[in-house]
Amino acid sequence: MMPGKISKKLEQIDALYRNYNLLYQRLASHLGLSYNKMLILYTLNQKQICTQKFISDSLFLPKQTVNSVVQSLLKDDLVYLEVSKENKKIKNIYLTEKGKELAKETVDLLLESEISAAENLSDQEIDLLVKLTEKHLYFIEKEINKNFKMNT
């Protein structure tokens, strides 16, 4: 493929990723949540045990941002903290009953929407989407490591 064509295709891919983000930002706003609060609520609802570090690492959010959102969730009685049995320095974050109810009304419906949307694709299309995304990520990482002399 010619470099100009590749650039156009990359612009299309970037636009698709931006549109995904914009859709989720619009949804968060519609739900009366900040984007980060919705993402963190989604994560807390999916995992049995979460720490601020786990959330920060998995969502690529600064620790300060995660801490601010968690403090807001605590203030609104949507989560509670409990000292980890394995490491007394770590506090696990759990949804309260009120938090679980909010999750049910928001991020559970989001997950249902994501599943329903995926069900419109065939198994082969989903497999291909995953395979091509993984392949694209592999080659981007390889080129970045090479061009910026980064170690993996």
GITADA-V937695 format. One record per backbone hydrogen bond with DSSP energy under -1.0 kcal/mol. NH is the residue of the N-H (numbers start at 1). CO is the residue of the C=O. E is the energy in kcal/mol with one decimal. If there is no record, write none. Layout:
nh:co:e
NH:CO:E
NH:CO:E
This chain:
nh:co:e
6:2:-2.5
7:3:-2.4
8:4:-1.9
9:5:-2.3
10:6:-2.7
11:7:-2.1
12:8:-1.9
13:9:-2.3
14:10:-2.8
15:11:-2.4
16:12:-2.1
17:13:-2.3
18:14:-2.5
19:15:-2.5
20:16:-2.2
21:17:-2.1
22:18:-3.0
23:19:-2.4
24:20:-2.1
25:21:-2.3
26:22:-2.8
27:23:-2.3
28:24:-2.4
29:25:-2.3
30:26:-2.5
31:27:-2.2
32:29:-1.3
33:28:-3.0
38:34:-2.4
39:35:-2.4
40:36:-2.5
41:37:-2.7
42:38:-2.6
43:39:-2.2
44:40:-2.9
45:41:-2.1
46:42:-1.2
47:43:-1.9
55:51:-2.3
56:52:-2.9
57:53:-2.9
58:54:-2.9
59:55:-2.3
61:56:-1.4
66:62:-2.2
67:63:-2.8
68:64:-2.4
69:65:-2.4
70:66:-2.9
71:67:-2.6
72:68:-1.9
73:69:-2.6
74:70:-2.6
75:71:-2.5
76:72:-1.9
77:74:-1.8
78:73:-3.1
80:94:-2.4
82:92:-2.2
84:90:-3.3
90:87:-2.1
92:82:-3.3
93:50:-3.3
94:80:-2.5
96:78:-2.1
100:96:-2.9
101:97:-2.2
102:98:-2.2
103:99:-2.6
104:100:-2.3
105:101:-1.8
106:102:-1.1
108:103:-3.0
110:106:-2.0
111:107:-2.5
112:108:-2.4
113:109:-2.2
114:110:-2.6
115:111:-2.5
116:112:-2.8
117:113:-2.6
118:114:-2.2
119:115:-1.9
120:117:-1.3
121:118:-1.9
126:122:-2.5
127:123:-2.7
128:124:-2.5
129:125:-2.7
130:126:-2.6
131:127:-2.8
132:128:-3.1
133:129:-2.2
134:130:-2.7
135:131:-2.4
136:132:-2.7
137:133:-2.5
138:134:-2.5
139:135:-2.2
140:136:-2.4
141:137:-2.8
142:138:-2.3
143:139:-2.3
144:140:-2.7
145:141:-2.7
146:142:-2.1
147:143:-3.3
148:144:-2.5
150:145:-1.7
